[in-house]
Amino acid sequence: MDNAAIADNFTLLSKLMDIHGENSFKTKTYSIAAYHIENLDVQIKDTPREDLFRLKGIGESIGNKVIEMLDTGKLSVLQEYLFNTPPGVVELLNIKGIGPKKINTIWKQMEIESVGELLYACNENRLTLFKGFGEKTQKNVQEAIEFYMLNQGSFLYAQLEELFPQVDGYLKKLFGADKTHVTGAYRRQELTIDELEYIVLDETENIKPKFQSAQPPELLEDSSATLLYKLKNGLKLRLYTGGKDLAEQLFLTSGSVGFIDAFEEHFPSRNYAGTGALNDEAIFTRAGLPYILPCLRESAAIIDTAKANQLPVLIQPGDVKGVIHNHSTWSDGANSIEEMAKECISKGFEYLVMSDHSKAAAYAKGLSEERIKEQHAQIDELNKKLAPFRIFKSIECDILNDGSMDYTDDVLASFDLVIASVHSNLKMTEEKAMARVLKAISNPYTTILGHPTGRLLLSRKGYPLDHQKLIDACVEQHVVVEINAHPRRLDLDWKWIPYAMEKGALLSVDPDAHHLEGFADIKYGVLAGQKGGLTKERNLSSFSLKEFESFLAERKLKKGLL
């Protein structure tokens, strides 16, 4: 172990101790030791042990730890701190602009344990509620995280969509628009994507020279059929090369492995090549099937659905008529209710459902009972002013640890509808999570179950649930299941949409918007919904104002609340 490695261990130990709130004098001892060791003009590993303690900055305590590292390759006290610190918290040290003391606040006070969770908190405008985190700091942290995450190799669909026009335009300029076609996970609308895949109708030896430049991308794989590059921003770009028939190439690279295998099993004598088509619709025509959209090409089941001529008419972004689940400056949002309502009107929406946080969410300025009355009075005034547009009174009510709601039934009765969500104590067993969520679903005032698993894509798995029992309970209790449209949530996962629709559940694509720009996330919820075969008829936010009002009244009647 050389000086640099020893110094790195002491530096990391010092930072971890600061994160844990240890005595600052003690933590500085290790950072100072790291500085001196890094600047020594001799290698400690080559220094006789009896001379070690004579080196500048190395006293008895530090010296003994150096010897431990030289003998074992490890530092036990550092390993202990690493064991007691969530890996995601340690990773926060990679984010420019937040040091150990700020990380202590993020972990201990905000209860955030990963980079992705911190970015989500920035999107929710939550950092500004804590000492030492102003608007400027929050913006800088958000930008630093976005830069960091772009270089990690895995992308949200929404992140990749921002990069797509630049990459698409560049490839078409190099190889021609008629020879360059996006395929793979991006064409299939996957929620997270590791590689952006393209078909380039040319030979590998003709393609490679065109990527040579002053700063060429890194070539990771090279064969006659595929090239894999890593771009400067961390994105992996896979090019399928050498093919002559576009329809065949598009078909074989757009579906999941399970879908392609099932298709070949259903149609063993299939003939992909020789269509001369500019897309892959001809493949399905030859098989006697209606066209299966790329977003649906995940499993064998969709082939049976197509054979029965029962493919769904998928929901489209324009089918969403109302914006459900939004946060204003009353809690942790960035805009007033009036600003959000006027933005909805300008975009052609018919209604807005305000769902600020409940009182347990103190970190988000959750509403007390008194503030609820004040907010409702403001909404009444705005409804008079903005008619026929309507703002509905809602709350994102915390599901407490025992499954009870954050307010009494008398308070819940004052809302037009209630979104029930878990925000705290997320580390649960399936048994605990199910008991907690099922109790909330059984509350007669729970209208929508918000982001059912609490997951954050690429950051947090979410708590384990028995999805079938959960959906069955929602159907039985007339509770809508949310498809939270934030690109980091997209929760309920699309894989459970077919089961939900089969059981007669009603779903709702909701943006969980904390600022005006958040309304645009509806699109990503719709794209995720499409993968599960969601139709506008089974989506609550596609209901017109009149239909939505009727739904709320009928539900209250069914639950005995009228």
C-alpha positions as CSV (number, residue, x, y, z in Angstrom):
1,M,0.0,0.0,0.0
2,D,1.6,3.3,-1.1
3,N,1.3,6.7,0.5
4,A,-1.6,7.8,-1.8
5,A,-3.7,4.8,-0.7
6,I,-2.9,5.3,3.0
7,A,-3.7,9.0,2.7
8,D,-7.0,8.2,0.9
9,N,-8.1,5.9,3.7
10,F,-7.4,8.6,6.3
11,T,-9.2,11.3,4.2
12,L,-12.3,9.0,3.8
13,L,-12.2,8.2,7.6
14,S,-12.2,11.9,8.4
15,K,-15.1,12.6,6.1
16,L,-17.2,9.6,7.5
17,M,-16.6,10.7,11.0
18,D,-17.8,14.2,10.1
19,I,-20.9,12.6,8.5
20,H,-21.6,10.8,11.7
21,G,-21.2,14.0,13.7
22,E,-18.1,13.0,15.6
23,N,-15.9,15.5,17.5
24,S,-14.4,17.9,14.9
25,F,-10.9,17.9,16.6
26,K,-10.7,14.1,16.2
27,T,-11.8,14.2,12.6
28,K,-9.2,16.9,11.7
29,T,-6.5,14.7,13.1
30,Y,-7.0,12.2,10.3
31,S,-7.4,14.8,7.6
32,I,-4.1,16.4,8.7
33,A,-2.4,13.0,8.8
34,A,-3.6,12.4,5.2
35,Y,-2.2,15.7,4.1
36,H,1.3,15.0,5.6
37,I,1.5,11.5,4.3
38,E,0.5,12.5,0.8
39,N,3.3,15.1,0.8
40,L,6.1,12.8,2.2
41,D,9.1,12.5,-0.1
42,V,9.6,8.9,0.9
43,Q,7.3,5.9,0.6
44,I,6.1,4.7,4.0
45,K,6.1,1.1,2.9
46,D,9.9,1.3,2.3
47,T,10.6,3.0,5.6
48,P,11.9,0.8,8.5
49,R,9.2,0.4,11.2
50,E,11.5,2.0,13.9
51,D,11.8,5.2,11.7
52,L,8.0,5.4,10.9
53,F,7.1,7.5,14.0
54,R,9.8,10.0,13.2
55,L,8.0,11.0,10.0
56,K,6.3,14.4,9.9
57,G,2.6,14.1,11.0
58,I,2.8,10.6,12.2
59,G,2.4,10.2,16.0
60,E,1.7,7.0,17.9
61,S,-2.0,6.7,17.1
62,I,-1.7,7.5,13.4
63,G,1.5,5.3,13.2
64,N,-0.2,2.2,14.6
65,K,-3.0,2.6,12.1
66,V,-0.5,3.0,9.3
67,I,1.2,-0.2,10.4
68,E,-2.2,-2.0,10.4
69,M,-2.8,-0.9,6.8
70,L,0.7,-2.0,5.8
71,D,0.2,-5.4,7.4
72,T,-3.4,-6.2,6.5
73,G,-4.3,-3.8,3.6
74,K,-7.2,-2.6,5.7
75,L,-8.1,-0.1,8.4
76,S,-10.5,-1.6,10.8
77,V,-11.9,1.7,12.2
78,L,-12.6,2.8,8.6
79,Q,-14.3,-0.5,7.8
80,E,-16.5,-0.1,10.9
81,Y,-17.6,3.4,9.7
82,L,-18.3,2.1,6.2
83,F,-20.4,-0.8,7.7
84,N,-22.5,1.7,9.7
85,T,-23.0,4.1,6.8
86,P,-25.5,3.4,4.0
87,P,-23.6,3.0,0.7
88,G,-25.7,5.7,-0.9
89,V,-24.7,8.2,1.8
90,V,-21.0,7.4,1.1
91,E,-21.7,8.0,-2.6
92,L,-22.9,11.5,-1.8
93,L,-19.2,12.4,-1.2
94,N,-18.9,12.3,-5.0
95,I,-21.3,15.2,-5.5
96,K,-19.6,18.5,-5.9
97,G,-20.7,21.2,-3.5
98,I,-21.8,19.1,-0.6
99,G,-19.3,18.3,2.1
100,P,-19.6,15.9,5.1
101,K,-21.4,18.3,7.4
102,K,-24.1,18.9,4.8
103,I,-24.3,15.2,4.2
104,N,-24.9,14.8,7.9
105,T,-28.0,17.0,7.6
106,I,-29.1,15.3,4.4
107,W,-28.9,11.8,6.1
108,K,-29.9,12.5,9.7
109,Q,-32.5,15.3,9.3
110,M,-33.8,14.8,5.7
111,E,-33.6,11.0,6.1
112,I,-32.1,10.7,2.5
113,E,-29.8,7.8,1.9
114,S,-28.9,8.0,-1.8
115,V,-27.9,10.3,-4.7
116,G,-31.2,9.7,-6.5
117,E,-33.3,10.4,-3.4
118,L,-31.4,13.7,-3.0
119,L,-32.1,14.7,-6.6
120,Y,-35.8,13.9,-6.1
121,A,-35.8,16.1,-2.9
122,C,-34.3,18.9,-5.0
123,N,-37.1,18.5,-7.5
124,E,-39.6,18.7,-4.6
125,N,-38.0,21.9,-3.4
126,R,-37.3,20.3,0.0
127,L,-33.7,21.3,0.6
128,T,-34.5,24.9,1.1
129,L,-36.5,24.0,4.3
130,F,-33.2,23.1,6.1
131,K,-30.5,25.3,7.6
132,G,-27.6,25.8,5.2
133,F,-29.5,25.0,2.1
134,G,-30.8,28.1,0.3
135,E,-32.3,28.2,-3.2
136,K,-28.9,28.7,-4.8
137,T,-27.4,25.8,-3.0
138,Q,-30.3,23.6,-3.9
139,K,-29.9,24.5,-7.6
140,N,-26.1,23.9,-7.5
141,V,-26.6,20.5,-5.8
142,Q,-29.3,19.5,-8.4
143,E,-27.0,20.4,-11.3
144,A,-24.0,18.6,-9.7
145,I,-26.1,15.4,-9.2
146,E,-27.4,15.5,-12.7
147,F,-23.9,15.9,-14.1
148,Y,-22.7,13.0,-11.9
149,M,-25.6,10.7,-12.8
150,L,-25.2,11.3,-16.5
151,N,-21.7,9.8,-16.2
152,Q,-22.8,6.6,-14.4
153,G,-24.0,4.8,-17.5
154,S,-27.6,4.1,-16.7
155,F,-30.3,6.6,-17.7
156,L,-33.9,7.3,-17.0
157,Y,-36.0,7.4,-20.2
158,A,-36.6,11.1,-19.6
159,Q,-32.9,11.8,-19.3
160,L,-32.1,9.9,-22.5
161,E,-34.9,11.7,-24.3
162,E,-33.1,15.0,-23.7
163,L,-29.9,13.6,-25.2
164,F,-31.7,11.8,-28.0
165,P,-32.1,14.6,-30.6
166,Q,-28.4,15.5,-30.5
167,V,-27.3,11.8,-30.9
168,D,-30.0,11.1,-33.5
169,G,-29.1,14.2,-35.6
170,Y,-25.4,13.4,-35.4
171,L,-25.8,9.8,-36.6
172,K,-28.1,10.8,-39.4
173,K,-25.7,13.4,-40.6
174,L,-22.9,10.8,-40.6
175,F,-24.7,7.9,-42.2
176,G,-27.9,9.3,-43.8
177,A,-31.4,9.4,-42.4
178,D,-32.6,6.5,-44.6
179,K,-29.8,4.3,-43.2
180,T,-30.1,5.2,-39.5
181,H,-32.9,4.0,-37.3
182,V,-33.3,3.9,-33.5
183,T,-34.2,0.6,-32.0
184,G,-33.9,-1.4,-28.8
185,A,-34.8,-0.3,-25.3
186,Y,-35.4,3.3,-26.2
187,R,-37.8,2.3,-29.0
188,R,-39.5,0.0,-26.5
189,Q,-40.0,2.9,-24.0
190,E,-38.1,1.1,-21.2
191,L,-38.1,3.1,-18.0
192,T,-34.3,2.9,-17.5
193,I,-31.9,2.4,-20.3
194,D,-28.2,1.3,-20.3
195,E,-27.6,1.5,-24.1
196,L,-29.0,3.7,-26.9
197,E,-29.3,1.3,-29.8
198,Y,-29.3,2.1,-33.5
199,I,-29.5,0.2,-36.8
200,V,-27.0,1.5,-39.3
201,L,-27.4,-0.1,-42.7
202,D,-23.8,-0.2,-43.6
203,E,-20.8,-2.4,-43.0
204,T,-18.7,-2.1,-39.9
205,E,-15.5,-1.3,-41.8
206,N,-17.3,1.7,-43.4
207,I,-18.8,3.0,-40.1
208,K,-15.7,3.0,-37.9
209,P,-13.7,5.6,-39.8
210,K,-16.5,8.1,-39.5
211,F,-16.2,8.1,-35.7
212,Q,-12.6,9.1,-35.9
213,S,-12.2,12.7,-34.6
214,A,-10.0,14.8,-32.4
215,Q,-11.8,13.2,-29.4
216,P,-13.3,9.9,-30.6
217,P,-15.7,8.0,-28.4
218,E,-14.3,4.9,-26.7
219,L,-14.8,1.7,-28.6
220,L,-15.9,-1.1,-26.3
221,E,-17.0,-3.9,-28.7
222,D,-16.1,-4.5,-32.3
223,S,-17.6,-7.2,-34.6
224,S,-19.0,-7.6,-38.0
225,A,-22.6,-7.3,-36.6
226,T,-22.3,-4.7,-33.9
227,L,-20.2,-1.8,-32.5
228,L,-20.5,-0.5,-29.0
229,Y,-19.2,3.0,-28.2
230,K,-19.0,4.9,-24.9
231,L,-19.7,8.6,-25.5
232,K,-18.1,11.4,-23.5
233,N,-21.2,11.8,-21.3
234,G,-21.1,8.2,-20.3
235,L,-23.9,7.0,-22.7
236,K,-23.2,3.7,-24.4
237,L,-24.2,3.7,-28.1
238,R,-24.7,0.3,-29.8
239,L,-24.8,0.2,-33.5
240,Y,-26.2,-2.9,-35.3
241,T,-24.3,-3.1,-38.6
242,G,-23.9,-5.2,-41.7
243,G,-27.7,-5.8,-42.2
244,K,-29.4,-5.2,-45.5
245,D,-33.1,-5.7,-44.6
246,L,-34.4,-2.9,-42.3
247,A,-37.7,-4.6,-41.4
248,E,-35.8,-7.7,-40.2
249,Q,-33.2,-5.7,-38.2
250,L,-35.9,-3.5,-36.6
251,F,-38.0,-6.4,-35.6
252,L,-35.2,-8.5,-34.1
253,T,-33.7,-5.7,-32.1
254,S,-36.9,-3.9,-30.9
255,G,-38.4,-6.8,-28.9
256,S,-37.3,-8.2,-25.6
257,V,-35.6,-11.7,-25.7
258,G,-38.7,-13.2,-24.3
259,F,-40.9,-11.6,-27.0
260,I,-38.7,-12.7,-29.9
261,D,-38.4,-16.2,-28.6
262,A,-42.1,-16.5,-28.2
263,F,-42.7,-15.1,-31.7
264,E,-40.4,-17.6,-33.2
265,E,-42.1,-20.4,-31.3
266,H,-45.5,-19.2,-32.6
267,F,-44.3,-18.8,-36.1
268,P,-41.4,-21.3,-36.7
269,S,-41.6,-20.9,-40.5
270,R,-41.5,-17.1,-40.3
271,N,-39.6,-15.1,-43.0
272,Y,-38.3,-11.8,-41.8
273,A,-36.1,-10.8,-44.8
274,G,-36.9,-9.5,-48.2
275,T,-39.8,-7.2,-47.4
276,G,-38.1,-4.1,-48.7
277,A,-40.1,-2.2,-46.1
278,L,-39.0,1.0,-44.3
279,N,-40.4,-0.3,-40.9
280,D,-41.2,-3.7,-39.3
281,E,-45.0,-3.8,-39.9
282,A,-44.6,-6.2,-42.8
283,I,-43.3,-8.8,-40.3
284,F,-46.6,-8.9,-38.5
285,T,-48.6,-8.8,-41.7
286,R,-46.8,-11.9,-42.9
287,A,-47.6,-13.6,-39.6
288,G,-51.3,-12.6,-40.0
289,L,-51.1,-10.4,-36.9
290,P,-52.1,-6.9,-36.3
291,Y,-49.2,-4.6,-35.7
292,I,-47.8,-4.8,-32.1
293,L,-46.3,-1.5,-31.1
294,P,-42.7,-1.7,-29.9
295,C,-43.6,-0.6,-26.3
296,L,-45.7,-3.8,-26.0
297,R,-43.1,-6.2,-27.2
298,E,-42.0,-7.5,-23.7
299,S,-43.6,-10.9,-23.2
300,A,-45.2,-13.8,-24.9
301,A,-48.7,-12.9,-23.6
302,I,-49.0,-9.9,-26.0
303,I,-48.8,-12.3,-29.0
304,D,-51.8,-14.2,-27.8
305,T,-53.6,-10.9,-27.3
306,A,-52.8,-9.9,-30.9
307,K,-53.8,-13.3,-32.2
308,A,-57.2,-12.8,-30.5
309,N,-57.4,-9.4,-32.2
310,Q,-57.7,-7.8,-28.7
311,L,-54.8,-5.3,-28.7
312,P,-55.7,-2.3,-26.6
313,V,-56.1,1.2,-27.9
314,L,-53.4,2.8,-25.8
315,I,-53.7,5.9,-23.8
316,Q,-52.1,9.0,-25.3
317,P,-50.8,12.2,-23.5
318,G,-53.7,14.2,-25.0
319,D,-56.2,11.9,-23.3
320,V,-55.3,13.3,-19.9
321,K,-58.0,15.9,-19.0
322,G,-57.1,16.8,-15.4
323,V,-53.9,17.2,-13.4
324,I,-54.2,15.1,-10.3
325,H,-51.6,15.1,-7.4
326,N,-49.8,18.5,-7.2
327,H,-48.0,20.5,-4.5
328,S,-48.0,24.2,-4.1
329,T,-46.2,26.7,-1.9
330,W,-48.6,25.7,0.9
331,S,-46.2,22.7,1.4
332,D,-43.0,22.0,-0.6
333,G,-44.1,23.2,-4.1
334,A,-42.5,26.2,-5.9
335,N,-45.6,27.8,-7.2
336,S,-48.9,29.2,-5.8
337,I,-52.2,27.4,-6.4
338,E,-53.3,30.2,-8.7
339,E,-50.1,30.0,-10.8
340,M,-50.6,26.2,-11.1
341,A,-54.3,26.6,-12.1
342,K,-53.6,29.2,-14.7
343,E,-50.8,27.0,-16.2
344,C,-53.4,24.2,-16.4
345,I,-55.9,26.4,-18.1
346,S,-53.2,27.5,-20.6
347,K,-52.5,23.9,-21.5
348,G,-56.1,23.0,-22.0
349,F,-56.7,20.9,-18.8
350,E,-60.2,21.0,-17.3
351,Y,-59.3,20.7,-13.6
352,L,-56.5,20.7,-11.0
353,V,-56.3,18.5,-7.9
354,M,-54.2,20.2,-5.2
355,S,-52.7,17.6,-2.9
356,D,-50.2,19.3,-0.6
357,H,-48.5,17.2,2.1
358,S,-50.1,16.3,5.5
359,K,-48.8,17.4,8.9
360,A,-46.6,14.4,9.5
361,A,-44.4,15.6,6.6
362,A,-42.9,18.4,8.7
363,Y,-39.9,18.4,6.3
364,A,-42.3,19.6,3.6
365,K,-44.3,22.1,5.6
366,G,-47.2,19.7,5.9
367,L,-50.6,21.3,6.6
368,S,-52.0,21.6,10.0
369,E,-55.7,21.4,10.5
370,E,-55.9,25.2,10.7
371,R,-53.9,25.7,7.5
372,I,-56.2,23.2,5.7
373,K,-59.1,25.5,6.4
374,E,-57.2,28.5,5.2
375,Q,-56.2,26.7,2.0
376,H,-59.7,25.6,1.3
377,A,-61.0,29.2,1.7
378,Q,-58.4,30.2,-0.9
379,I,-59.5,27.4,-3.3
380,D,-63.1,28.5,-3.0
381,E,-62.2,32.0,-4.0
382,L,-60.1,30.8,-6.9
383,N,-62.9,28.5,-8.1
384,K,-65.2,31.6,-8.3
385,K,-62.5,33.5,-10.2
386,L,-61.4,30.8,-12.6
387,A,-64.8,29.1,-13.4
388,P,-65.6,26.9,-15.3
389,F,-62.1,25.5,-14.5
390,R,-62.2,23.8,-11.2
391,I,-59.6,23.2,-8.4
392,F,-60.3,20.2,-6.2
393,K,-59.4,20.1,-2.5
394,S,-57.2,17.1,-1.8
395,I,-54.3,16.1,0.4
396,E,-51.4,13.7,0.1
397,C,-52.0,12.2,3.4
398,D,-49.1,10.3,5.1
399,I,-49.8,6.6,5.9
400,L,-48.4,6.4,9.4
401,N,-46.2,3.6,10.6
402,D,-49.2,1.6,11.9
403,G,-51.2,2.1,8.7
404,S,-53.5,4.8,10.2
405,M,-54.0,8.2,8.4
406,D,-52.4,11.4,9.4
407,Y,-55.7,13.1,10.1
408,T,-58.9,12.1,11.8
409,D,-61.9,11.1,9.7
410,D,-63.5,14.5,10.4
411,V,-60.6,16.3,8.8
412,L,-60.4,13.8,5.9
413,A,-64.1,14.4,5.2
414,S,-63.3,18.1,4.3
415,F,-61.5,17.1,1.2
416,D,-62.9,16.2,-2.2
417,L,-60.5,13.3,-2.4
418,V,-57.6,11.9,-0.5
419,I,-54.3,10.5,-1.8
420,A,-52.7,8.2,0.7
421,S,-48.9,7.6,0.5
422,V,-46.1,6.2,2.5
423,H,-43.2,8.7,3.0
424,S,-41.4,7.5,6.1
425,N,-39.9,4.3,7.6
426,L,-39.5,2.8,4.2
427,K,-37.4,-0.1,5.3
428,M,-40.1,-2.7,5.9
429,T,-40.6,-6.4,5.4
430,E,-43.4,-7.4,3.0
431,E,-45.6,-8.4,5.9
432,K,-45.2,-5.0,7.6
433,A,-45.6,-3.1,4.3
434,M,-48.7,-5.0,3.4
435,A,-50.3,-4.5,6.8
436,R,-49.6,-0.8,6.7
437,V,-50.8,-0.2,3.2
438,L,-53.9,-2.4,3.4
439,K,-55.1,-0.6,6.5
440,A,-54.8,2.7,4.7
441,I,-56.7,1.3,1.7
442,S,-59.5,0.2,4.0
443,N,-60.0,3.8,5.3
444,P,-63.2,5.0,3.6
445,Y,-61.7,8.4,2.8
446,T,-58.7,7.0,0.8
447,T,-59.5,7.7,-2.8
448,I,-56.1,7.1,-4.5
449,L,-53.1,5.0,-3.3
450,G,-50.1,7.2,-4.2
451,H,-46.8,5.8,-5.6
452,P,-47.6,2.3,-4.1
453,T,-44.0,1.0,-3.5
454,G,-42.2,4.3,-2.8
455,R,-39.4,3.4,-5.3
456,L,-37.1,5.8,-7.0
457,L,-35.7,4.4,-10.2
458,L,-31.9,3.8,-10.2
459,S,-31.8,4.9,-6.6
460,R,-34.2,3.1,-4.3
461,K,-36.0,-0.2,-4.8
462,G,-39.0,0.6,-2.7
463,Y,-40.6,-1.6,0.0
464,P,-41.7,-5.1,-1.0
465,L,-45.4,-5.7,-1.7
466,D,-47.7,-8.5,-2.7
467,H,-49.0,-6.6,-5.8
468,Q,-51.9,-9.0,-6.5
469,K,-53.3,-8.7,-2.9
470,L,-52.7,-4.9,-3.0
471,I,-54.6,-4.5,-6.3
472,D,-57.4,-6.8,-5.2
473,A,-57.8,-4.7,-2.0
474,C,-57.9,-1.5,-4.0
475,V,-60.6,-2.9,-6.3
476,E,-62.7,-4.2,-3.3
477,Q,-62.4,-0.8,-1.5
478,H,-62.9,1.4,-4.7
479,V,-59.4,2.9,-4.3
480,V,-57.6,4.1,-7.4
481,V,-54.0,3.0,-8.0
482,E,-51.7,5.8,-9.0
483,I,-49.1,5.6,-11.7
484,N,-46.9,8.3,-10.4
485,A,-45.6,10.0,-13.5
486,H,-42.4,11.5,-12.1
487,P,-39.6,9.9,-14.2
488,R,-37.9,8.7,-11.1
489,R,-41.0,6.9,-9.8
490,L,-43.3,5.6,-12.5
491,D,-44.9,3.7,-9.7
492,L,-47.1,1.5,-10.0
493,D,-44.7,-0.4,-12.3
494,W,-46.1,-1.0,-15.7
495,K,-45.7,-4.8,-15.4
496,W,-48.7,-4.8,-12.9
497,I,-51.0,-2.7,-15.1
498,P,-52.4,-5.8,-17.1
499,Y,-53.4,-7.5,-13.8
500,A,-54.9,-4.3,-12.5
501,M,-57.0,-3.8,-15.6
502,E,-58.0,-7.5,-15.7
503,K,-59.3,-7.1,-12.1
504,G,-61.2,-4.0,-13.0
505,A,-59.0,-1.5,-11.1
506,L,-59.0,2.1,-12.0
507,L,-55.5,3.7,-12.4
508,S,-54.5,7.3,-12.5
509,V,-51.5,8.9,-14.3
510,D,-50.5,11.8,-12.0
511,P,-47.5,14.1,-12.3
512,D,-46.8,14.7,-8.5
513,A,-45.8,18.1,-9.7
514,H,-43.9,20.4,-7.4
515,H,-43.5,23.2,-10.0
516,L,-45.1,24.2,-13.3
517,E,-42.6,22.3,-15.3
518,G,-43.7,19.1,-13.5
519,F,-46.9,19.0,-15.5
520,A,-44.8,17.8,-18.4
521,D,-44.1,14.6,-16.5
522,I,-47.6,13.4,-17.4
523,K,-46.1,12.3,-20.7
524,Y,-43.7,9.8,-19.0
525,G,-46.5,8.3,-16.9
526,V,-48.5,7.8,-20.1
527,L,-45.5,6.2,-21.9
528,A,-45.1,3.8,-18.9
529,G,-48.8,3.2,-18.9
530,Q,-48.7,2.3,-22.6
531,K,-46.2,-0.5,-21.9
532,G,-48.8,-2.0,-19.6
533,G,-51.5,-1.6,-22.2
534,L,-53.3,1.2,-20.3
535,T,-56.3,2.7,-22.0
536,K,-57.9,6.1,-21.4
537,E,-61.1,4.5,-20.1
538,R,-59.2,2.9,-17.2
539,N,-57.3,6.1,-16.4
540,L,-58.9,8.5,-13.8
541,S,-57.0,11.6,-15.0
542,S,-58.5,11.0,-18.5
543,F,-62.0,11.7,-17.1
544,S,-63.6,15.0,-18.2
545,L,-64.5,17.4,-15.4
546,K,-68.1,16.3,-15.4
547,E,-67.0,12.6,-15.3
548,F,-64.5,13.3,-12.5
549,E,-67.2,15.0,-10.4
550,S,-69.6,12.1,-11.0
551,F,-66.9,9.6,-10.1
552,L,-66.2,11.4,-6.7
553,A,-69.9,11.6,-5.9
554,E,-70.6,8.0,-6.8
555,R,-67.6,6.7,-4.8
556,K,-68.7,8.6,-1.7
557,L,-72.1,7.1,-2.1
558,K,-70.6,3.6,-2.4
559,K,-68.5,4.2,0.7
560,G,-71.5,5.6,2.7
561,L,-69.9,9.1,2.9
562,L,-72.9,11.0,1.6
